[in-house]
Amino acid sequence: MKIPLLFVFLFVGISQAQVSAAKYARLVAKGEKIALRLCDHEKLPKPKEGESPEAITQVVKASKACPPLDGRKMQALVTFLQAGGTGVHAANGKEIDVPEGAKCPVCGMFVSKYPKWAAEMVVNGTTHYFDGVKDMMKYYIFDGDFPYDRSKIQKMLVTDFYTLEAIPAKEAYYVIGSKLYGPMGNELIPFKTEKEAKDFIADHGGDRIVRFKQITGKMVMGLDGIEYNEE
């Protein structure tokens, strides 16, 4: 737990899975910039669950929210939209309220663009926002990289995948190993109930369901395709 993440990234070989996850994250980040700088973000469509990239591309073109985009820019924009990069909100209005300029302290991305994946941690009165559970758990687990007093954590919230409701992180059920990606690639996907998690696995796949206390540094780094030996 004391080994800095930087050491891991420099000295541990990166697998093909990590290359794919890294490429995906870069596409999402590029798509975010395109959405903000070139398009009318309010007019961008909200993809339906399971909608293909080809279908999303056609809907984006039909919306006329963006000027004509070349193939690479459209691919990045569609990837951003697939990652939940739209202004979606919980039906009950109890989602995590992310300030527009808030950046994830782990990856630096603007969290408000990914409300479907948002997580929140309050430490000694200061609120931190994350663009996914994976980054929040890195911030929580790796004290060598993110030094702060863990005993001062006052609240940890994650976003239920189906309802978009803010739920306590320590009470959630997490699906690991799903084929569905978040803004930073492979994710720990949170649900309020075990039934929701099981239903999700039936629809989208997944290796298993874990609880908060079962999440380890090795598990988190494994989502990035990096082997990590905990001490």
C-alpha positions in Angstrom: 0.0 0.0 0.0 3.0 2.3 0.5 4.4 1.8 -3.0 3.8 4.9 -5.1 1.8 4.5 -8.2 4.4 6.3 -10.2 6.9 3.5 -9.4 4.4 0.9 -10.6 3.8 2.7 -13.9 7.5 3.1 -14.6 8.7 -0.3 -13.7 5.9 -2.7 -14.4 5.2 -3.9 -18.0 2.0 -2.6 -19.5 -0.3 -5.3 -21.0 -2.3 -5.0 -24.2 -5.4 -4.5 -22.1 -3.8 -1.4 -20.6 -3.0 0.0 -24.0 -6.6 -0.4 -25.0 -7.9 1.2 -21.8 -5.4 4.1 -22.2 -6.4 4.6 -25.8 -10.1 4.6 -24.8 -9.4 7.2 -22.1 -7.6 9.4 -24.6 -10.5 9.2 -27.0 -12.9 10.2 -24.3 -10.8 13.2 -23.3 -10.5 14.2 -27.0 -14.2 13.8 -27.5 -14.9 16.0 -24.4 -12.8 18.8 -26.0 -14.6 18.4 -29.3 -18.0 18.6 -27.6 -17.1 21.7 -25.7 -15.2 23.6 -28.3 -16.8 22.6 -31.6 -20.4 21.5 -30.8 -23.5 22.9 -29.2 -23.3 20.7 -26.1 -27.0 21.2 -25.2 -28.1 19.8 -28.6 -25.9 16.7 -28.5 -27.9 13.5 -28.4 -28.0 11.2 -25.3 -27.1 7.7 -26.6 -29.5 4.8 -25.6 -28.0 2.0 -23.7 -26.4 -0.5 -26.0 -26.7 1.8 -29.1 -24.0 1.1 -31.7 -21.3 3.7 -32.6 -22.6 3.8 -36.1 -26.1 4.6 -34.9 -24.8 7.3 -32.6 -22.8 8.8 -35.4 -26.0 9.1 -37.6 -27.9 10.7 -34.7 -25.1 13.2 -34.1 -25.1 14.2 -37.7 -28.9 14.5 -37.8 -28.8 16.7 -34.7 -26.6 19.3 -36.4 -25.1 20.0 -33.0 -21.6 20.0 -34.6 -20.0 21.2 -37.8 -18.8 18.5 -40.2 -16.3 16.3 -38.4 -13.6 14.1 -39.9 -13.5 10.4 -39.0 -11.2 10.7 -36.1 -13.0 13.6 -34.5 -16.3 11.8 -34.9 -14.9 8.6 -33.4 -13.7 10.6 -30.3 -17.0 12.4 -29.9 -19.0 9.2 -30.1 -16.7 7.6 -27.6 -17.2 10.5 -25.2 -21.0 10.2 -25.6 -20.9 6.5 -25.0 -19.0 7.1 -21.8 -21.9 9.1 -20.4 -20.6 12.4 -21.5 -24.0 14.1 -21.6 -26.1 16.1 -19.1 -28.0 13.2 -17.8 -29.7 13.4 -14.4 -31.3 11.1 -11.9 -35.0 10.7 -12.1 -35.4 11.5 -8.4 -33.1 14.5 -8.5 -30.8 13.0 -6.0 -27.7 12.7 -8.1 -24.2 13.9 -7.2 -24.2 17.6 -7.9 -20.8 18.2 -9.5 -19.7 21.9 -10.0 -19.0 22.6 -13.6 -15.3 23.3 -13.1 -14.5 20.4 -10.8 -11.6 18.2 -11.9 -10.8 14.7 -10.8 -7.8 14.8 -8.5 -6.5 11.6 -10.0 -6.8 12.0 -13.8 -7.6 15.7 -14.2 -10.7 15.3 -16.3 -13.8 17.5 -15.9 -16.2 15.4 -13.8 -19.4 17.3 -14.6 -19.2 16.0 -18.1 -19.7 12.4 -16.9 -22.6 12.6 -14.4 -23.4 8.9 -15.0 -20.1 7.9 -13.5 -19.5 10.6 -10.9 -18.2 9.8 -7.4 -17.7 12.1 -4.4 -15.5 12.1 -1.3 -15.6 14.7 1.5 -12.4 15.0 3.5 -12.3 17.3 6.5 -14.8 19.7 4.9 -13.3 19.6 1.4 -15.2 17.9 -1.4 -13.4 15.9 -4.1 -15.1 14.7 -7.3 -14.1 11.8 -9.5 -15.1 10.6 -13.0 -15.5 7.0 -11.8 -15.3 4.7 -8.8 -11.9 3.4 -10.0 -10.2 6.8 -9.6 -11.9 7.5 -6.2 -10.6 4.1 -5.0 -7.1 5.0 -6.2 -7.4 8.3 -4.2 -8.6 6.3 -1.2 -6.2 3.3 -1.3 -2.9 4.7 -2.4 -1.7 6.9 0.5 1.8 7.2 -1.0 0.4 9.1 -4.0 -2.5 10.9 -2.2 -1.4 11.7 1.3 -4.2 12.9 3.6 -5.8 11.8 6.9 -8.2 8.9 6.0 -9.8 9.3 9.4 -11.1 12.7 8.3 -13.2 11.2 5.5 -16.7 12.3 6.2 -18.6 11.0 3.1 -18.1 8.8 0.1 -20.8 8.7 -2.6 -21.1 6.8 -5.9 -23.6 6.9 -8.7 -26.0 4.0 -9.2 -25.7 2.9 -12.8 -29.4 2.5 -13.5 -31.1 5.2 -11.4 -28.2 7.8 -11.4 -29.0 8.2 -7.7 -26.2 9.1 -5.3 -25.6 6.2 -2.9 -23.1 5.6 0.0 -20.0 4.0 -1.4 -19.7 1.5 1.4 -23.2 0.2 0.9 -23.0 -0.3 -2.9 -22.6 -3.5 -4.9 -19.9 -3.2 -7.6 -19.6 -5.2 -10.8 -16.1 -5.8 -12.0 -15.0 -7.1 -15.3 -17.9 -5.8 -17.4 -17.5 -5.2 -21.1 -19.0 -1.7 -20.6 -16.4 1.1 -20.2 -16.5 4.3 -18.2 -14.6 7.5 -19.1 -11.3 6.0 -17.9 -11.8 2.5 -19.4 -12.6 -0.5 -17.2 -14.6 0.4 -14.1 -16.1 -0.7 -10.9 -19.7 -0.2 -11.7 -21.9 0.6 -8.7 -25.5 -0.4 -7.9 -27.8 0.2 -4.9 -28.9 -3.5 -4.7 -27.4 -6.9 -5.5 -30.3 -7.6 -7.8 -29.5 -4.6 -10.0 -25.9 -5.8 -10.1 -26.9 -9.3 -11.2 -29.3 -7.9 -13.8 -26.5 -5.8 -15.2 -24.2 -8.8 -15.5 -26.9 -10.7 -17.3 -27.1 -7.9 -19.8 -23.5 -6.7 -20.1 -21.3 -9.4 -18.6 -19.0 -9.1 -15.6 -16.6 -11.3 -13.7 -18.1 -10.9 -10.2 -19.8 -8.6 -7.7 -17.8 -7.1 -4.9 -18.5 -4.9 -1.9 -16.5 -1.8 -0.8 -14.3 -3.7 1.8 -13.3 -6.2 -0.9 -11.8 -3.6 -3.2 -8.0 -3.7 -3.2 -5.2 -1.9 -4.8 -4.4 -5.0 -6.9 -8.0 -5.1 -8.1 -8.1 -1.4 -9.0 -4.8 -1.5 -10.9 -5.9 -4.7 -12.6 -8.7 -2.7 -14.2 -5.9 -0.7 -15.9 -4.2 -3.9 -17.0 -1.3 -3.3 -14.5 -0.1 -6.0 -12.2 0.3 -4.6 -8.7 1.7 -6.5 -5.6 0.3 -5.2 -2.4 2.4 -5.2 0.8 
